[in-house]
Amino acid sequence: MGIYPFIHICRQAMRIKLPLSLLLLLFLLSCQDPKTEDPAPGPGAKMFSFNYRFDPEDRGASEFELILSEETGKVVLDTLLAVETDHRLQVKSEETKFDVTTIYDTESDDYRYLIWTYIQVDPDSWQHAKAPAYTSTGETAPAKVRYKNANAVGGIIFTGINALGWSGHSGSQGVEITYDRLLPKDLLYLLIPATGKYIFSEVSSADTVIDFSAAGEAVKRSYDKPQGATTPTVSLIGYPKAGDYGRMLHLYSPLDNLVHGNDLQFPPKGIEEYELRVSYADAEGAAHTYFNLGPEVPQELSLGGTTGFTVAKSATDGFEVVYAQESPVASQLTLKGAIGGERVYWSVYLPFEQTTFKQGPFLKGLQAKILRVGDFSDLQPYILYAYYAEGYTYQSLLDYWHSPEAMQKKELRRYHYVRKNL
């Protein structure tokens, strides 16, 4: 409203001789813009309660922004909350699943704003936490071990609990290795790929001699390369005790692939759980990674030779993907760009049913407090991940990723994902 209503009010006041103070009050009220309020919840609306916690990987600001919006885009919650704190929140809505967006100001010169969006989820009991730290190195001390009756021609694979660094040489007296021994007791593993022989040894002293003539036969395993794909890179971690993921032995690493080839060799005894990763690039350039954790190393893997989807659109004004017959449990679209001159990294998680996403209109509709500015035209799709996990739904997979306890226990035992640069 402008000055004309004010003139009209003054004329009417002169006729009825209103006090000057009342005139001023009427003027101020006439100059205020009418307030647009969100439409009231429908008759079927219920109170939705949930717990949420956000622990940043690297500490920046002391607060983060949490926004819940309905499928229509209507925002039902927009609040600033303390990081590293449990929060109990409520919204009133007819819906039970929401688009959940978390925005964090890292206060860094790298990516200033980190954004996570989860489309159509129930975020109850979610904890956005740091990646689990499985290894607990413990106190170590320099040590030496000599394997007599061992010939290291062609190289060796050696490790202790949680250890990768070591140096060694082979001579007439066998193989001598210096390493950092875990105190008070360590478990050593030596494999000589050329002979297919391995041995485990518990050591509790700084200088140990082990007779390699007692070594056992390693199992050899290879996985067929999909047509047109690169040769798979194989890595294997062994856990001497099932469920104790803080104590591991690196049985076969990507470096070993370069030195000893891609045919896997591993001990059939002495390990209760094996963690296998197989990675390769298909003919279209997409990266595939297969993960398996269990009491045995799989004899076969169904390694896909194609990406499994086609990106129909990848631009600043939107994204679209077309999936083949096997749809993923979930997909993750990452975007990069700048907002208000500050660099942004944004991860958007989508159920397989949603194959399109318009980043600009979505962010504009949120009207986030932290971002402040409304120009989102620079946000460009960067990478698409497609996740496949048998026995999991979109919701249960996200629940797993937001449960530090479940992640620490490695409850997701078998999955694979495809990464496509856009």
N, C-alpha and C positions, 0 to 999 in steps of 0.2 A: 504494500500500500504506500502511496506517495503523499504529496503535500495537499492534494485536493480534498480528501476526507477531512483533513485538519481544518481547512478553511470553512468547510460546511459545519463542522462542530463549533467553530468560533462564532459563526453567525447565529446558530441556534442558541448558544450560550448568552449572547448579547441580549436576545429577546427575553430569556428567562433569568438573566443576571446570575449565572453560575459563579461560584468562587474561583479565583485564579488557580489555586492548588488543584482543584478538580479538573480545570481545563488542561493543566500540564499532564495530569494522570491520563486523561483521555487521549491526549496527543501521543504519549509514549506507547499506550496500548495499540493505537491505530498504526504505529510505525513497525510493530513486530510482525514478522512473517508467520503465517499460520503453521503450526507444528503438525507434521505428518507422522502419525503413529502407526506402528505395525498392526496389521489386522489381528483381532483377538483370536485365540485358539478356537478351533471348531468345537462343536458339541461333544465329539468323541475324544477330545484331548485328555491325556492322562499325564501324570507327573512321571518323568523319566529321571532316575537317579543313577549316578555312576561315579566311580573312583578313577582318578587320573593323576599321573606323575610324570614329570619331565626332568631327566638328568642329562645335561648337555655333555657331549664328548669332550669338548674343550670349553672351559668356563669363560663366558663373556658377560652379558648383561645378567642382572639378578632376577629378571622376570622374563616370561615368555607369554605369547598371546595364544589363546585357545578359542577357536571359532567352530561352532556347530551350525550347520545349515541343512535345511530339508531338501528333498529331491527337487522341489520347485525352485530352489535358490534362496528361499526365505531364511534369514539368519535368526536362530532362536537363542544363541548364546555367543557373546563376544566379550572376553574378559582377559585381564592381565593377571597372571598368577606367579607366585614365587617358584623358582626352580628348586629341584632336589627336595621337594615337599609333597606329602600326600594331600590330595584335594578331594573333597566330597562335593559333587555338584548336582544341580537339578535343572531340568528344563520341562516345560509343559508343551506337549505336542501330540498330535494324532499318530505320528510315526514312531517307530522303534529303532530305525536305523537312520544314520545321518552321514553327511559329508563332513569329516573331521579334519580341520586344518590347524597345524601348529606352526607358529612363526617365531624365529629366534634371532636376535641381534647378537652376532658373535663379537662385535666391536673389533674386528680384525680387518687387515688390509687385503686379505685373500678373498673370501666370500663373506661380505658383510651380513647378508641375510640368508638363513637356511629355512626352507619351507618344506613341510611334509603335509600331504593331503591324502586322505583315505576315503574313497568314494563308497557310500552306502555301507556303513559298518556300525556295530555296537561297540563303543570304546570302553565298556565297563572293565575295571581292574587292569587297564593298560598302564604299563610303565615304559616310557621311552627312555631306554637306558644305554649306557656305554656297552660296547662289545665285551662279552665275557673274557676274562683273563684266565685261561685254563691252566697254564703252567705256573708252578710255584718252584722257582729254581732252588731256593734254599742255599745254605752255606756250602761253598766248594773250596777245594785246595788242590794245588798242582800235584799231579801224580804221573806214574809211568807204568806201562804194562808191556810185557814181552810174550808173544805167542811163539813158542818153540814148535818145530815141525810144521811151520806154515810157510808157504811160498806165495808172495804177493804179486807174481807176474800178472800183468793185466789190470792191477789195481784192486782196491778193497773198499768195502763199505763198513764203516765203524761208527758206533754211537754209544753214549751212555744215556742215563735218564735225563731227558730235557736238554741234552747237549748236542751241539753241532760242530763246535770248533775243536780241532785236534791237528796234530802233525805227526808224521811217522816215516819210517824207512824200513826197507827189507834188506837182509843180509844173510850170511851163513848161519847166524844164530836165530834166524826166524824174522818175525815182524815186530818191531819195537815202536810204541806209540806213546806220546806224551799228551795229556788231556787234563781237564779240570774235573776232579772226582767229587761227586756229590757226597756230603758227609751226613751221617757216619758211614753209610753203606750205599754202594752204587751197583747198578746192573749194567754190564757191558755186553755189546752185541758186535760180532765180527762175521762178515760174509765175504768170501772170495768168489766173485761171480764166475771166474774162469773155470773153477773146479766145482761150483755149485755146492760148496760146503759152508756151514755156519756153526757158530757156537755162542751160547749165553754163559756169562760168568758173573757171579756175585763177588764183589771186591770190597774189602774194608781196610786196605793198607795202601800206603803211598807208592809201593813198589811190588808188583805182582807178576808172577810167571804162570802162564797157562799153557797146557799141552793141547795143541790144536788137533792132534791125532784122534781126539775124542769127538770131533765135529760131526754133525748130522747132515743129512741130505736136504737141501732147500727144494722147495716146489717152484717150478717154472710155469708162468702163465702169460699168455699174450691175448690181446683183444683185436679183433678184425677192424681194419681201417675202413670207414665208409667210403664209397666211391666218390672220388673228387676231393676228399678231405685231406687235411694234413695228418701226418703220423701222430697218433695220440701220445700225449705226455702223461706218464703214470707216476703217482706218488702214493706211498703207503706209510701210515703211522700205526704202531702197535701199542696196545695198552696191556701190560702184564696182568693187571687186575681189572675186570669189567666194572665200569662205572666210575673208576678213579681216573678222571681225565686230566688231573694235574701231574700225572707221571706217565710220560710217553717215550717211546723209542722211534726215531725216524728210520724206518726200515728201508725205504726207497724214496729218493727225492728227485725233483726235476733235474738237478745237477747230475744225478746218477744216470738219468736217461741219456744225457749227452756223452757220458764217459763209457757206460756199459750197455747202452741200447735201451729200447723200449719194452723188451720182454721182461716182465716182472719176475723177480726171485724173492721168496720170503720163507720164513721158518714156519713149518706146520705145527710146531709145538712151542710152548713157553709163552704164548700170547693168548689172552682170553677174548680180546676184541680187536678187530682190524678196521682201520678207517682208510678207505680207498677213494682217491680222486683221479678221474680220467678227464683230460681236457684236449680239445682239438678245434680246428676251424673248418667249417664246411666249405663247399665249393662256392657259396655265395658270400663268404667272408665273415659269417656270423660265428661267434665263439660258443662252444658247447662245454658244459662242465657237469659230470656225473659224480654223485657222492653216495657212498654206501658205508654204513657202520654196522658191524655184526660179528658173530663168533667165527665166521668163515669169509674168505675172499671169494667173491662171485666168480664162477667159472666162465660165465658169459655175460655180456652186457649188450642190450639192444641200442646200439649207438646210431642215432638218427643221421641220415646223410643230407637232409635239407633243413632249412631254417624253421619251417613249419608255419610261417606267416609272411604276409606281404605288406609292406608299409605303403598305403595308398596316398597318404598326404603327410608331410612333415614341414611345417612352415610356422611363421610367427603368428599367423591367424588361425591355427588349429592343427590337429593331428588325427589321422585315421589309420587303422590297421585292419587287415582281413586275415583271419586265421584259417588254417587248413582243417582237416577233419578232427584232429586231436587238439582241442582247445586247452590252454593252460589253466591252472587253478587261479592264478593271478598274474597280472602284468604290472610292471613298474616303469613309468615314463619319467625320465629325468630331463629337466630343462635348465638352460643357462642363459644368462643375459644380465641386464642392468635395469634397476628401478631407481629413478632419481639420481643417476650417476653412480650408484652403489651396486657392486656385483652380487648376483643372486644365484643360488643353486636350489632347485625345487624338485622334489620327488613326489610323483602322483601315483598312487596305487589304485588299480582298477580291477573290478571283476571281469571275467572273460566276456560277459554279455555286453559290456560297454566298450565299444570299439572306436569311439570318437571322443575327443576332448578339445574344448576351446579355452585355452589358458587365459586370454585377455578378459573375456566376459566373466569367467569364473572369478578371477581375482577382483575385478571391478565390483562385482556383486557383493563380495565380502566386506568391502570398505574397511580394511584392516587398520587398526590404530597404529601399529608399528611402522607399516610401510609408508603411510602419510600421503604419498603422491598417487595419482591415478593413471599414469601412463605406463602400460604394460606391453607396449608394442614391440619391445626388444627381446622378449622371452622366446627362445628358439629350442625346439625339441633336440635332444642331444644323444640319448641312449635309450633303447627299449630293452627291458628284460622280460622274458616269459618264463614263469616258474611252473614246474610240473612236480606234484607230490601226491603219490597214490595214498588214498585214505584221508586226505585233507580237503576241506572246503576253503573258499576264499576267506571266510570269517575265521575258521580255526587256524589257518596258516598265519594270519595277522595276529591272532591271539598268542600263538607260539612266539612270534618275533617280539611281542611286547610282554613276555614273561621271562625275566632274568633267571628265575628258578628252572623253568623248562629248558631254556637255552643252555644253562650250566649242565643240565643232565643229558643234553644232546638227544632230546626225545624225538626229534625228526631224524629218522634213521636212514631214509633213502629218498633222494630227490635229484632232479637235474634242472638246469636252467640254460636258456639261450640268451646271449647278449648280442644285440645288433646296434652298431654305430649308425646314427642317422645323419 
